[in-house]
Amino acid sequence: MDKCIEVAKLEGANKIILYTNHKLTAAIELYKKFGFSFVSLNDDKYLEADLKMELEIKNPIIEN
């Protein structure tokens, strides 16, 4: 997860969005530990996903 967040910052991302399932409690706890929070799931993009989480990226770094 650290590497994912680092790459997102380097790419200049403002947020990371993930879709998961309520049954994956260990994964959800990991996401929360890294600062992800629940947001409204407005679409059924993935059949198995019933939760959507986001992490706002602070201080994105854009390398040229």
CHARMM internal coordinates of N, CA and C (Angstrom, degrees):
IC EDIT
DIST 1 N 1 CA 1.4450
DIST 1 CA 1 C 1.5264
ANGL 1 N 1 CA 1 C 110.28
DIST 1 C 2 N 1.3365
ANGL 1 CA 1 C 2 N 116.43
DIHE 1 N 1 CA 1 C 2 N -38.99
DIST 2 N 2 CA 1.4689
ANGL 1 C 2 N 2 CA 119.04
DIHE 1 CA 1 C 2 N 2 CA 177.60
DIST 2 CA 2 C 1.5249
ANGL 2 N 2 CA 2 C 111.05
DIHE 1 C 2 N 2 CA 2 C -57.03
DIST 2 C 3 N 1.3208
ANGL 2 CA 2 C 3 N 116.76
DIHE 2 N 2 CA 2 C 3 N -43.87
DIST 3 N 3 CA 1.4690
ANGL 2 C 3 N 3 CA 121.26
DIHE 2 CA 2 C 3 N 3 CA -178.95
DIST 3 CA 3 C 1.5273
ANGL 3 N 3 CA 3 C 110.34
DIHE 2 C 3 N 3 CA 3 C -65.14
DIST 3 C 4 N 1.3012
ANGL 3 CA 3 C 4 N 117.57
DIHE 3 N 3 CA 3 C 4 N -41.10
DIST 4 N 4 CA 1.4606
ANGL 3 C 4 N 4 CA 121.86
DIHE 3 CA 3 C 4 N 4 CA 178.72
DIST 4 CA 4 C 1.5264
ANGL 4 N 4 CA 4 C 110.61
DIHE 3 C 4 N 4 CA 4 C -59.76
DIST 4 C 5 N 1.3191
ANGL 4 CA 4 C 5 N 116.68
DIHE 4 N 4 CA 4 C 5 N -46.06
DIST 5 N 5 CA 1.4653
ANGL 4 C 5 N 5 CA 121.25
DIHE 4 CA 4 C 5 N 5 CA -179.98
DIST 5 CA 5 C 1.5211
ANGL 5 N 5 CA 5 C 110.13
DIHE 4 C 5 N 5 CA 5 C -66.21
DIST 5 C 6 N 1.3281
ANGL 5 CA 5 C 6 N 116.62
DIHE 5 N 5 CA 5 C 6 N -40.95
DIST 6 N 6 CA 1.4687
ANGL 5 C 6 N 6 CA 120.74
DIHE 5 CA 5 C 6 N 6 CA 178.48
DIST 6 CA 6 C 1.5282
ANGL 6 N 6 CA 6 C 111.30
DIHE 5 C 6 N 6 CA 6 C -60.87
DIST 6 C 7 N 1.3230
ANGL 6 CA 6 C 7 N 117.05
DIHE 6 N 6 CA 6 C 7 N -45.76
DIST 7 N 7 CA 1.4674
ANGL 6 C 7 N 7 CA 120.88
DIHE 6 CA 6 C 7 N 7 CA 179.61
DIST 7 CA 7 C 1.5228
ANGL 7 N 7 CA 7 C 110.25
DIHE 6 C 7 N 7 CA 7 C -64.58
DIST 7 C 8 N 1.3295
ANGL 7 CA 7 C 8 N 117.44
DIHE 7 N 7 CA 7 C 8 N -40.84
DIST 8 N 8 CA 1.4676
ANGL 7 C 8 N 8 CA 120.49
DIHE 7 CA 7 C 8 N 8 CA 178.39
DIST 8 CA 8 C 1.5212
ANGL 8 N 8 CA 8 C 110.62
DIHE 7 C 8 N 8 CA 8 C -59.54
DIST 8 C 9 N 1.3359
ANGL 8 CA 8 C 9 N 117.31
DIHE 8 N 8 CA 8 C 9 N -42.58
DIST 9 N 9 CA 1.4584
ANGL 8 C 9 N 9 CA 121.04
DIHE 8 CA 8 C 9 N 9 CA 178.09
DIST 9 CA 9 C 1.5255
ANGL 9 N 9 CA 9 C 110.87
DIHE 8 C 9 N 9 CA 9 C -63.02
DIST 9 C 10 N 1.3263
ANGL 9 CA 9 C 10 N 116.09
DIHE 9 N 9 CA 9 C 10 N -45.35
DIST 10 N 10 CA 1.4643
ANGL 9 C 10 N 10 CA 120.20
DIHE 9 CA 9 C 10 N 10 CA -178.96
DIST 10 CA 10 C 1.5255
ANGL 10 N 10 CA 10 C 112.18
DIHE 9 C 10 N 10 CA 10 C -63.44
DIST 10 C 11 N 1.3252
ANGL 10 CA 10 C 11 N 116.06
DIHE 10 N 10 CA 10 C 11 N -30.48
DIST 11 N 11 CA 1.4623
ANGL 10 C 11 N 11 CA 120.77
DIHE 10 CA 10 C 11 N 11 CA 179.26
DIST 11 CA 11 C 1.5239
ANGL 11 N 11 CA 11 C 112.15
DIHE 10 C 11 N 11 CA 11 C -83.57
DIST 11 C 12 N 1.3334
ANGL 11 CA 11 C 12 N 116.67
DIHE 11 N 11 CA 11 C 12 N -4.33
DIST 12 N 12 CA 1.4532
ANGL 11 C 12 N 12 CA 120.54
DIHE 11 CA 11 C 12 N 12 CA 178.67
DIST 12 CA 12 C 1.5163
ANGL 12 N 12 CA 12 C 114.21
DIHE 11 C 12 N 12 CA 12 C 81.80
DIST 12 C 13 N 1.3339
ANGL 12 CA 12 C 13 N 116.87
DIHE 12 N 12 CA 12 C 13 N 19.74
DIST 13 N 13 CA 1.4680
ANGL 12 C 13 N 13 CA 120.76
DIHE 12 CA 12 C 13 N 13 CA -179.10
DIST 13 CA 13 C 1.5297
ANGL 13 N 13 CA 13 C 110.12
DIHE 12 C 13 N 13 CA 13 C -68.47
DIST 13 C 14 N 1.3167
ANGL 13 CA 13 C 14 N 116.13
DIHE 13 N 13 CA 13 C 14 N 146.80
DIST 14 N 14 CA 1.4579
ANGL 13 C 14 N 14 CA 122.06
DIHE 13 CA 13 C 14 N 14 CA 176.29
DIST 14 CA 14 C 1.5224
ANGL 14 N 14 CA 14 C 112.18
DIHE 13 C 14 N 14 CA 14 C -94.23
DIST 14 C 15 N 1.3370
ANGL 14 CA 14 C 15 N 116.20
DIHE 14 N 14 CA 14 C 15 N -21.44
DIST 15 N 15 CA 1.4548
ANGL 14 C 15 N 15 CA 120.14
DIHE 14 CA 14 C 15 N 15 CA 179.12
DIST 15 CA 15 C 1.5199
ANGL 15 N 15 CA 15 C 110.56
DIHE 14 C 15 N 15 CA 15 C -160.53
DIST 15 C 16 N 1.3311
ANGL 15 CA 15 C 16 N 114.26
DIHE 15 N 15 CA 15 C 16 N 158.61
DIST 16 N 16 CA 1.4616
ANGL 15 C 16 N 16 CA 121.95
DIHE 15 CA 15 C 16 N 16 CA 172.41
DIST 16 CA 16 C 1.5181
ANGL 16 N 16 CA 16 C 105.93
DIHE 15 C 16 N 16 CA 16 C -114.23
DIST 16 C 17 N 1.3107
ANGL 16 CA 16 C 17 N 116.44
DIHE 16 N 16 CA 16 C 17 N 132.64
DIST 17 N 17 CA 1.4611
ANGL 16 C 17 N 17 CA 122.35
DIHE 16 CA 16 C 17 N 17 CA 178.72
DIST 17 CA 17 C 1.5183
ANGL 17 N 17 CA 17 C 107.81
DIHE 16 C 17 N 17 CA 17 C -115.14
DIST 17 C 18 N 1.3305
ANGL 17 CA 17 C 18 N 116.46
DIHE 17 N 17 CA 17 C 18 N 136.40
DIST 18 N 18 CA 1.4645
ANGL 17 C 18 N 18 CA 119.22
DIHE 17 CA 17 C 18 N 18 CA 175.11
DIST 18 CA 18 C 1.5171
ANGL 18 N 18 CA 18 C 109.77
DIHE 17 C 18 N 18 CA 18 C -136.98
DIST 18 C 19 N 1.3077
ANGL 18 CA 18 C 19 N 113.97
DIHE 18 N 18 CA 18 C 19 N 152.11
DIST 19 N 19 CA 1.4600
ANGL 18 C 19 N 19 CA 122.23
DIHE 18 CA 18 C 19 N 19 CA 176.66
DIST 19 CA 19 C 1.5146
ANGL 19 N 19 CA 19 C 107.32
DIHE 18 C 19 N 19 CA 19 C -114.94
DIST 19 C 20 N 1.3286
ANGL 19 CA 19 C 20 N 116.65
DIHE 19 N 19 CA 19 C 20 N 138.43
DIST 20 N 20 CA 1.4548
ANGL 19 C 20 N 20 CA 120.58
DIHE 19 CA 19 C 20 N 20 CA -179.55
DIST 20 CA 20 C 1.5300
ANGL 20 N 20 CA 20 C 109.51
DIHE 19 C 20 N 20 CA 20 C -146.70
DIST 20 C 21 N 1.3115
ANGL 20 CA 20 C 21 N 115.14
DIHE 20 N 20 CA 20 C 21 N -175.21
DIST 21 N 21 CA 1.4561
ANGL 20 C 21 N 21 CA 121.70
DIHE 20 CA 20 C 21 N 21 CA -179.32
DIST 21 CA 21 C 1.5179
ANGL 21 N 21 CA 21 C 108.85
DIHE 20 C 21 N 21 CA 21 C -122.90
DIST 21 C 22 N 1.3227
ANGL 21 CA 21 C 22 N 117.26
DIHE 21 N 21 CA 21 C 22 N 141.98
DIST 22 N 22 CA 1.4586
ANGL 21 C 22 N 22 CA 121.61
DIHE 21 CA 21 C 22 N 22 CA -176.99
DIST 22 CA 22 C 1.5261
ANGL 22 N 22 CA 22 C 113.25
DIHE 21 C 22 N 22 CA 22 C -59.17
DIST 22 C 23 N 1.3189
ANGL 22 CA 22 C 23 N 117.82
DIHE 22 N 22 CA 22 C 23 N -21.23
DIST 23 N 23 CA 1.4702
ANGL 22 C 23 N 23 CA 121.77
DIHE 22 CA 22 C 23 N 23 CA -180.00
DIST 23 CA 23 C 1.5256
ANGL 23 N 23 CA 23 C 112.20
DIHE 22 C 23 N 23 CA 23 C -73.91
DIST 23 C 24 N 1.3166
ANGL 23 CA 23 C 24 N 117.93
DIHE 23 N 23 CA 23 C 24 N -17.63
DIST 24 N 24 CA 1.4706
ANGL 23 C 24 N 24 CA 122.08
DIHE 23 CA 23 C 24 N 24 CA -177.01
DIST 24 CA 24 C 1.5261
ANGL 24 N 24 CA 24 C 109.82
DIHE 23 C 24 N 24 CA 24 C -89.56
DIST 24 C 25 N 1.3160
ANGL 24 CA 24 C 25 N 116.20
DIHE 24 N 24 CA 24 C 25 N 64.03
DIST 25 N 25 CA 1.4589
ANGL 24 C 25 N 25 CA 121.46
DIHE 24 CA 24 C 25 N 25 CA -172.25
DIST 25 CA 25 C 1.5301
ANGL 25 N 25 CA 25 C 112.86
DIHE 24 C 25 N 25 CA 25 C -62.92
DIST 25 C 26 N 1.3202
ANGL 25 CA 25 C 26 N 118.28
DIHE 25 N 25 CA 25 C 26 N -38.79
DIST 26 N 26 CA 1.4700
ANGL 25 C 26 N 26 CA 120.09
DIHE 25 CA 25 C 26 N 26 CA 179.37
DIST 26 CA 26 C 1.5281
ANGL 26 N 26 CA 26 C 110.23
DIHE 25 C 26 N 26 CA 26 C -63.80
DIST 26 C 27 N 1.3208
ANGL 26 CA 26 C 27 N 116.70
DIHE 26 N 26 CA 26 C 27 N -42.66
DIST 27 N 27 CA 1.4690
ANGL 26 C 27 N 27 CA 120.84
DIHE 26 CA 26 C 27 N 27 CA 179.17
DIST 27 CA 27 C 1.5275
ANGL 27 N 27 CA 27 C 110.28
DIHE 26 C 27 N 27 CA 27 C -64.99
DIST 27 C 28 N 1.3103
ANGL 27 CA 27 C 28 N 117.46
DIHE 27 N 27 CA 27 C 28 N -42.34
DIST 28 N 28 CA 1.4666
ANGL 27 C 28 N 28 CA 121.26
DIHE 27 CA 27 C 28 N 28 CA -179.67
DIST 28 CA 28 C 1.5250
ANGL 28 N 28 CA 28 C 110.36
DIHE 27 C 28 N 28 CA 28 C -62.16
DIST 28 C 29 N 1.3116
ANGL 28 CA 28 C 29 N 117.18
DIHE 28 N 28 CA 28 C 29 N -41.34
DIST 29 N 29 CA 1.4645
ANGL 28 C 29 N 29 CA 120.21
DIHE 28 CA 28 C 29 N 29 CA 177.87
DIST 29 CA 29 C 1.5223
ANGL 29 N 29 CA 29 C 111.11
DIHE 28 C 29 N 29 CA 29 C -64.12
DIST 29 C 30 N 1.3239
ANGL 29 CA 29 C 30 N 117.35
DIHE 29 N 29 CA 29 C 30 N -37.37
DIST 30 N 30 CA 1.4656
ANGL 29 C 30 N 30 CA 121.30
DIHE 29 CA 29 C 30 N 30 CA 176.30
DIST 30 CA 30 C 1.5297
ANGL 30 N 30 CA 30 C 110.10
DIHE 29 C 30 N 30 CA 30 C -63.50
DIST 30 C 31 N 1.3221
ANGL 30 CA 30 C 31 N 116.67
DIHE 30 N 30 CA 30 C 31 N -46.27
DIST 31 N 31 CA 1.4662
ANGL 30 C 31 N 31 CA 120.38
DIHE 30 CA 30 C 31 N 31 CA 179.58
DIST 31 CA 31 C 1.5335
ANGL 31 N 31 CA 31 C 110.49
DIHE 30 C 31 N 31 CA 31 C -59.38
DIST 31 C 32 N 1.3375
ANGL 31 CA 31 C 32 N 116.55
DIHE 31 N 31 CA 31 C 32 N -43.70
DIST 32 N 32 CA 1.4632
ANGL 31 C 32 N 32 CA 120.40
DIHE 31 CA 31 C 32 N 32 CA 178.57
DIST 32 CA 32 C 1.5298
ANGL 32 N 32 CA 32 C 111.05
DIHE 31 C 32 N 32 CA 32 C -61.36
DIST 32 C 33 N 1.3246
ANGL 32 CA 32 C 33 N 116.07
DIHE 32 N 32 CA 32 C 33 N -40.36
DIST 33 N 33 CA 1.4625
ANGL 32 C 33 N 33 CA 120.97
DIHE 32 CA 32 C 33 N 33 CA 179.87
DIST 33 CA 33 C 1.5299
ANGL 33 N 33 CA 33 C 111.50
DIHE 32 C 33 N 33 CA 33 C -59.03
DIST 33 C 34 N 1.3310
ANGL 33 CA 33 C 34 N 116.20
DIHE 33 N 33 CA 33 C 34 N -32.61
DIST 34 N 34 CA 1.4548
ANGL 33 C 34 N 34 CA 121.00
DIHE 33 CA 33 C 34 N 34 CA 179.64
DIST 34 CA 34 C 1.5251
ANGL 34 N 34 CA 34 C 112.96
DIHE 33 C 34 N 34 CA 34 C -88.86
DIST 34 C 35 N 1.3259
ANGL 34 CA 34 C 35 N 117.05
DIHE 34 N 34 CA 34 C 35 N 2.34
DIST 35 N 35 CA 1.4568
ANGL 34 C 35 N 35 CA 120.35
DIHE 34 CA 34 C 35 N 35 CA 174.24
DIST 35 CA 35 C 1.5194
ANGL 35 N 35 CA 35 C 115.88
DIHE 34 C 35 N 35 CA 35 C 100.77
DIST 35 C 36 N 1.3301
ANGL 35 CA 35 C 36 N 118.32
DIHE 35 N 35 CA 35 C 36 N 4.13
DIST 36 N 36 CA 1.4638
ANGL 35 C 36 N 36 CA 120.46
DIHE 35 CA 35 C 36 N 36 CA 177.02
DIST 36 CA 36 C 1.5239
ANGL 36 N 36 CA 36 C 109.19
DIHE 35 C 36 N 36 CA 36 C -68.99
DIST 36 C 37 N 1.3204
ANGL 36 CA 36 C 37 N 115.95
DIHE 36 N 36 CA 36 C 37 N 146.34
DIST 37 N 37 CA 1.4595
ANGL 36 C 37 N 37 CA 120.86
DIHE 36 CA 36 C 37 N 37 CA 176.18
DIST 37 CA 37 C 1.5209
ANGL 37 N 37 CA 37 C 109.23
DIHE 36 C 37 N 37 CA 37 C -131.19
DIST 37 C 38 N 1.3249
ANGL 37 CA 37 C 38 N 114.60
DIHE 37 N 37 CA 37 C 38 N 157.11
DIST 38 N 38 CA 1.4555
ANGL 37 C 38 N 38 CA 120.71
DIHE 37 CA 37 C 38 N 38 CA -178.62
DIST 38 CA 38 C 1.5186
ANGL 38 N 38 CA 38 C 110.35
DIHE 37 C 38 N 38 CA 38 C -74.17
DIST 38 C 39 N 1.3218
ANGL 38 CA 38 C 39 N 116.37
DIHE 38 N 38 CA 38 C 39 N 140.80
DIST 39 N 39 CA 1.4556
ANGL 38 C 39 N 39 CA 123.14
DIHE 38 CA 38 C 39 N 39 CA 173.28
DIST 39 CA 39 C 1.5247
ANGL 39 N 39 CA 39 C 107.69
DIHE 38 C 39 N 39 CA 39 C -132.19
DIST 39 C 40 N 1.3111
ANGL 39 CA 39 C 40 N 116.49
DIHE 39 N 39 CA 39 C 40 N 166.32
DIST 40 N 40 CA 1.4659
ANGL 39 C 40 N 40 CA 120.83
DIHE 39 CA 39 C 40 N 40 CA -178.82
DIST 40 CA 40 C 1.5168
ANGL 40 N 40 CA 40 C 111.44
DIHE 39 C 40 N 40 CA 40 C -62.93
DIST 40 C 41 N 1.2990
ANGL 40 CA 40 C 41 N 114.81
DIHE 40 N 40 CA 40 C 41 N 136.41
DIST 41 N 41 CA 1.4629
ANGL 40 C 41 N 41 CA 121.86
DIHE 40 CA 40 C 41 N 41 CA 175.62
DIST 41 CA 41 C 1.5217
ANGL 41 N 41 CA 41 C 106.61
DIHE 40 C 41 N 41 CA 41 C -95.71
DIST 41 C 42 N 1.3370
ANGL 41 CA 41 C 42 N 116.63
DIHE 41 N 41 CA 41 C 42 N 99.79
DIST 42 N 42 CA 1.4568
ANGL 41 C 42 N 42 CA 121.46
DIHE 41 CA 41 C 42 N 42 CA -173.36
DIST 42 CA 42 C 1.5201
ANGL 42 N 42 CA 42 C 113.88
DIHE 41 C 42 N 42 CA 42 C -92.33
DIST 42 C 43 N 1.3070
ANGL 42 CA 42 C 43 N 116.69
DIHE 42 N 42 CA 42 C 43 N -5.94
DIST 43 N 43 CA 1.4631
ANGL 42 C 43 N 43 CA 119.57
DIHE 42 CA 42 C 43 N 43 CA -179.68
DIST 43 CA 43 C 1.5191
ANGL 43 N 43 CA 43 C 109.08
DIHE 42 C 43 N 43 CA 43 C -142.80
DIST 43 C 44 N 1.3116
ANGL 43 CA 43 C 44 N 116.43
DIHE 43 N 43 CA 43 C 44 N 162.61
DIST 44 N 44 CA 1.4535
ANGL 43 C 44 N 44 CA 119.25
DIHE 43 CA 43 C 44 N 44 CA 175.06
DIST 44 CA 44 C 1.5133
ANGL 44 N 44 CA 44 C 107.95
DIHE 43 C 44 N 44 CA 44 C -106.10
DIST 44 C 45 N 1.3047
ANGL 44 CA 44 C 45 N 115.02
DIHE 44 N 44 CA 44 C 45 N 65.66
DIST 45 N 45 CA 1.4581
ANGL 44 C 45 N 45 CA 122.32
DIHE 44 CA 44 C 45 N 45 CA -176.73
DIST 45 CA 45 C 1.5237
ANGL 45 N 45 CA 45 C 110.85
DIHE 44 C 45 N 45 CA 45 C -60.08
DIST 45 C 46 N 1.3234
ANGL 45 CA 45 C 46 N 116.01
DIHE 45 N 45 CA 45 C 46 N -38.87
DIST 46 N 46 CA 1.4586
ANGL 45 C 46 N 46 CA 121.28
DIHE 45 CA 45 C 46 N 46 CA -179.50
DIST 46 CA 46 C 1.5241
ANGL 46 N 46 CA 46 C 107.94
DIHE 45 C 46 N 46 CA 46 C -126.07
DIST 46 C 47 N 1.3012
ANGL 46 CA 46 C 47 N 118.00
DIHE 46 N 46 CA 46 C 47 N 131.39
DIST 47 N 47 CA 1.4610
ANGL 46 C 47 N 47 CA 121.80
DIHE 46 CA 46 C 47 N 47 CA -176.17
DIST 47 CA 47 C 1.5198
ANGL 47 N 47 CA 47 C 113.09
DIHE 46 C 47 N 47 CA 47 C -58.49
DIST 47 C 48 N 1.3264
ANGL 47 CA 47 C 48 N 117.51
DIHE 47 N 47 CA 47 C 48 N -39.57
DIST 48 N 48 CA 1.4573
ANGL 47 C 48 N 48 CA 120.92
DIHE 47 CA 47 C 48 N 48 CA -175.35
DIST 48 CA 48 C 1.5302
ANGL 48 N 48 CA 48 C 112.89
DIHE 47 C 48 N 48 CA 48 C -81.75
DIST 48 C 49 N 1.3149
ANGL 48 CA 48 C 49 N 118.10
DIHE 48 N 48 CA 48 C 49 N -17.33
DIST 49 N 49 CA 1.4661
ANGL 48 C 49 N 49 CA 121.35
DIHE 48 CA 48 C 49 N 49 CA -175.55
DIST 49 CA 49 C 1.5166
ANGL 49 N 49 CA 49 C 110.77
DIHE 48 C 49 N 49 CA 49 C -85.61
DIST 49 C 50 N 1.3335
ANGL 49 CA 49 C 50 N 115.22
DIHE 49 N 49 CA 49 C 50 N 128.53
DIST 50 N 50 CA 1.4552
ANGL 49 C 50 N 50 CA 119.07
DIHE 49 CA 49 C 50 N 50 CA 174.80
DIST 50 CA 50 C 1.5351
ANGL 50 N 50 CA 50 C 111.66
DIHE 49 C 50 N 50 CA 50 C -125.14
DIST 50 C 51 N 1.3342
ANGL 50 CA 50 C 51 N 116.34
DIHE 50 N 50 CA 50 C 51 N 7.13
DIST 51 N 51 CA 1.4599
ANGL 50 C 51 N 51 CA 122.02
DIHE 50 CA 50 C 51 N 51 CA 176.48
DIST 51 CA 51 C 1.5205
ANGL 51 N 51 CA 51 C 109.73
DIHE 50 C 51 N 51 CA 51 C -135.56
DIST 51 C 52 N 1.3133
ANGL 51 CA 51 C 52 N 115.36
DIHE 51 N 51 CA 51 C 52 N 146.06
DIST 52 N 52 CA 1.4603
ANGL 51 C 52 N 52 CA 121.72
DIHE 51 CA 51 C 52 N 52 CA 176.03
DIST 52 CA 52 C 1.5214
ANGL 52 N 52 CA 52 C 107.18
DIHE 51 C 52 N 52 CA 52 C -127.36
DIST 52 C 53 N 1.3336
ANGL 52 CA 52 C 53 N 115.74
DIHE 52 N 52 CA 52 C 53 N 136.14
DIST 53 N 53 CA 1.4576
ANGL 52 C 53 N 53 CA 121.13
DIHE 52 CA 52 C 53 N 53 CA -179.73
DIST 53 CA 53 C 1.5204
ANGL 53 N 53 CA 53 C 109.31
DIHE 52 C 53 N 53 CA 53 C -131.88
DIST 53 C 54 N 1.3265
ANGL 53 CA 53 C 54 N 116.08
DIHE 53 N 53 CA 53 C 54 N 152.04
DIST 54 N 54 CA 1.4669
ANGL 53 C 54 N 54 CA 121.15
DIHE 53 CA 53 C 54 N 54 CA 179.08
DIST 54 CA 54 C 1.5208
ANGL 54 N 54 CA 54 C 110.09
DIHE 53 C 54 N 54 CA 54 C -135.31
DIST 54 C 55 N 1.3208
ANGL 54 CA 54 C 55 N 113.69
DIHE 54 N 54 CA 54 C 55 N 151.80
DIST 55 N 55 CA 1.4560
ANGL 54 C 55 N 55 CA 121.63
DIHE 54 CA 54 C 55 N 55 CA 172.67
DIST 55 CA 55 C 1.5131
ANGL 55 N 55 CA 55 C 107.20
DIHE 54 C 55 N 55 CA 55 C -127.33
DIST 55 C 56 N 1.3244
ANGL 55 CA 55 C 56 N 116.45
DIHE 55 N 55 CA 55 C 56 N 118.43
DIST 56 N 56 CA 1.4608
ANGL 55 C 56 N 56 CA 120.86
DIHE 55 CA 55 C 56 N 56 CA 175.67
DIST 56 CA 56 C 1.5240
ANGL 56 N 56 CA 56 C 108.14
DIHE 55 C 56 N 56 CA 56 C -74.08
DIST 56 C 57 N 1.3274
ANGL 56 CA 56 C 57 N 116.53
DIHE 56 N 56 CA 56 C 57 N 131.06
DIST 57 N 57 CA 1.4571
ANGL 56 C 57 N 57 CA 121.71
DIHE 56 CA 56 C 57 N 57 CA 179.56
DIST 57 CA 57 C 1.5225
ANGL 57 N 57 CA 57 C 108.35
DIHE 56 C 57 N 57 CA 57 C -91.50
DIST 57 C 58 N 1.3091
ANGL 57 CA 57 C 58 N 115.34
DIHE 57 N 57 CA 57 C 58 N 121.01
DIST 58 N 58 CA 1.4624
ANGL 57 C 58 N 58 CA 120.45
DIHE 57 CA 57 C 58 N 58 CA 177.68
DIST 58 CA 58 C 1.5145
ANGL 58 N 58 CA 58 C 107.95
DIHE 57 C 58 N 58 CA 58 C -95.22
DIST 58 C 59 N 1.3144
ANGL 58 CA 58 C 59 N 115.72
DIHE 58 N 58 CA 58 C 59 N 136.84
DIST 59 N 59 CA 1.4656
ANGL 58 C 59 N 59 CA 122.67
DIHE 58 CA 58 C 59 N 59 CA 177.59
DIST 59 CA 59 C 1.5268
ANGL 59 N 59 CA 59 C 113.19
DIHE 58 C 59 N 59 CA 59 C 57.83
DIST 59 C 60 N 1.3404
ANGL 59 CA 59 C 60 N 118.33
DIHE 59 N 59 CA 59 C 60 N 57.33
DIST 60 N 60 CA 1.4640
ANGL 59 C 60 N 60 CA 118.68
DIHE 59 CA 59 C 60 N 60 CA 176.08
DIST 60 CA 60 C 1.5289
ANGL 60 N 60 CA 60 C 109.94
DIHE 59 C 60 N 60 CA 60 C -60.17
DIST 60 C 61 N 1.3098
ANGL 60 CA 60 C 61 N 115.63
DIHE 60 N 60 CA 60 C 61 N 144.98
DIST 61 N 61 CA 1.4727
ANGL 60 C 61 N 61 CA 122.44
DIHE 60 CA 60 C 61 N 61 CA -179.75
DIST 61 CA 61 C 1.5154
ANGL 61 N 61 CA 61 C 107.36
DIHE 60 C 61 N 61 CA 61 C -111.05
DIST 61 C 62 N 1.3034
ANGL 61 CA 61 C 62 N 117.21
DIHE 61 N 61 CA 61 C 62 N 121.67
DIST 62 N 62 CA 1.4678
ANGL 61 C 62 N 62 CA 120.49
DIHE 61 CA 61 C 62 N 62 CA 178.77
DIST 62 CA 62 C 1.5159
ANGL 62 N 62 CA 62 C 107.42
DIHE 61 C 62 N 62 CA 62 C -106.98
DIST 62 C 63 N 1.3458
ANGL 62 CA 62 C 63 N 115.18
DIHE 62 N 62 CA 62 C 63 N 112.17
DIST 63 N 63 CA 1.4666
ANGL 62 C 63 N 63 CA 120.14
DIHE 62 CA 62 C 63 N 63 CA 177.76
DIST 63 CA 63 C 1.5163
ANGL 63 N 63 CA 63 C 109.09
DIHE 62 C 63 N 63 CA 63 C -97.99
DIST 63 C 64 N 1.3033
ANGL 63 CA 63 C 64 N 117.13
DIHE 63 N 63 CA 63 C 64 N 139.68
DIST 64 N 64 CA 1.4598
ANGL 63 C 64 N 64 CA 121.70
DIHE 63 CA 63 C 64 N 64 CA 178.27
DIST 64 CA 64 C 1.5018
ANGL 64 N 64 CA 64 C 110.50
DIHE 63 C 64 N 64 CA 64 C -105.04
END
COOR INIT
IC SEED 1 N 1 CA 1 C
IC BUILD
